[in-house]
Amino acid sequence: MASAVCVLLGETVKGVLHFDQQGDAVNVKGEVTGLTPGDHGFHVHEFGDYTNGCMSAGPHFNPTAVEHGGPTDEVRHVGDLGNIVANESGVATVDIEDCLLSLSGVNGIIGRTVVVHADPDDFGKGGHELSKVTGNAGARVHADPDDLGRGGHEQSKITGNAGARVACGIIGIGK
């Protein structure tokens, strides 16, 4: 079994994620603290670069050059993992199984960056100009949930309209 780890750091947001691959599926498990209650866009971004904070991570990891979507959509970026949900204490428990992610090869995520956004990801359906690119999930850490490209916002098909980037961390090889 291949494994990887990611330590997320932001001004107030922190977390640790573990990635384990058995067969085609990658399991992502961990905890993120310091969030506002509710949904937050959660993506793997293209670059493992911190030279300008989370903004240096670049766009969502998208080796097939397709539109942004939700984690269960047929068409989506490899890095589109949807939203994590923070409880009233600002803690999100992450438990995701994904068959597009890989720890090696074309869809390999080691050396790339996980970004938590301030807003929800709209899954590319929000109608915002960024929805089909980022889910319009907002700045990094994104303060808003990812609308998974479904929210009608101009950023919906690009970003999921998920807002600012609130925390990020580079995915490294695990034990």
N, C-alpha and C positions, 0 to 999 in steps of 0.2 A: 504494500500500500504506500503510495506517495503522499507526502504531507507538506503543508506550508503554514506560515503564521504571518499575521499582520497586527502591528500595534498602531492603533488609531490615536492621533493627538490633535487637539484643537484648543482654542482658548479655554473653554470650559468642558468640552466633550472629550471623553477618553474611552478606550475600549481595546479588547483583544479578540481577534478572530482566528480560528483554526480551520484549515482547509484539508480535507482528506479525500483522496480519490481511490475508489475501488471500481474497476471496470470503467464504464462510460460516465458515471455520475460523480460529481464533486459535492461533498457535504461541507457546508459552511456553518460553523457553530461558534458562538461567543456571546459577549455582552458589551453593550455600549451605554455609557452613563453620561449625565450632564445635559441631556436633550430636553427640549420642551415637550410636554405631553402631546402625543399624536403621531401621525405618519411622517416619515422622513425618507426622501429618495436615497437609494443605496445602489452604488454602481462601481464597477471596475473601470478605471480610466486608463488611457493608453500608455502613459509614461510613468516611470518610477523616478520622478524628479521633484525635489523640494526647493529648488533654487529661488522660487518666488512663492513659497508656501504651497497650499493646495491648488492654486491656480496653475502651477507648473505641470500638473498631472495631465493636462491636455483634455481632449474630448473623451467620451465613452469609448472603451475598447470595442472596435468595430472592424475586424479584419475582412468582412464580407461586404462592406460599404452599403449597408441597407438602412432603412429608416428605424428610428427608435420605436420600441414597443414594450409591452409588459412581459414579465418573466415566463408566462405561459403562451404568449403569442407565437405564431409560426414564423413571423418576420420580426426580428429584433436584433439589437446589437448583442454581441457575446457578453458585454459588460452590463447589460440591463437586468438587474436583480430585483427591481421593484422597490418596495418600501419596507422599512422596518418600523415597528410601532413602539413608541415609548409610553410607559405607563405614567400615572400621576406623579411618580417620584422621578421621572425623567430617565428611566432605565428601559432599554430595549433588549430583549433576549433574541438572539439571531439563531435560527435553525432552518437552513435552506438546503434543498437538494436540487442541483442543476445539471442538466445533461449537455449544455453547450460549453460551459467552462471546462477547462482542462488544466492540468499542472504542467503540461508539456505540449509541444507541437504548435500548429498554426493558431489554435485557440488557447495557448498557454498563457497563464496569468502571473507566473512568478516574475518578479521584477517590475510589475505594473502596480498601480495605486488604487486602493479602495477609497472612495469618497462618500461621506455621509453629508446629505444636504439638509438645509434648513426647512425646506418645504416638501410636500408630497410630490412624488412623480405622478404625472397624469397619464402615463403609458402611451404618449403620443396621440392621445385622443382629446386633448383639451382645447384645440383650436388656436392655441397660442403659437406664434411663429417659431418658438423653440421646442414645442411639444414633440415633433417627430425627430428632433436631434438629441435632446437631453431629458425629455419628459417634463420640461419646464419646472424642474425640481429646485431651482434657485441657486444661490451662491453656495460655495463650498466652505464649511459644512452647509449643506442645503437646509434651510430652515423650513421649507415646505415639503409636503409629501409629493412623490413623483405621480403625475396624473396618467402615467403609462401611455402617453400619446393620445389620450381620449378626452382631454378637457376642453378642446376648442381654442386654446390659446395659441398665438403665433409660434411659440417655442415648443409646443407639445410634441411635434413629430421629430424634433431635433434633440431636445434635452429632457422631455417629460415635464418641463416647466417646474422643476423641483427647487429652485431658489439657490441661495448662497451655499458655499462649501463650508461646513462647520467643523469637519475633522477629516483627516486623511492619514493613510499609512501605506508604506510600500510592502508588498507581499514578498516574503523571503522564504527560502527553503527551510522546512521544518525538520525535526528529528525523526 
